[in-house]
């Protein structure tokens, strides 16, 4: 698959506001590598916050049905 200029423009509409937000927060001396590393960490936090309680317990963390109905 070949990416077009339009693909880059569309991705840039989402990417650049986030990049400049983080760069501004880090200050004038922030290097691009630092900005990108913080963006990656911030994205992980934002993702966890966005899923919040949308994903219920599963696997070994799931409570037995009796305990769930007591609450």
Buried (B, 14 or more C-beta within 10 A) or exposed (E): EEEEEEEEEEEEEEEEEBBEEBBEEEEEEBEEEBBEEBBEEBEEEEEEEEEEEEEEEEEEEEEEEEEEEEE
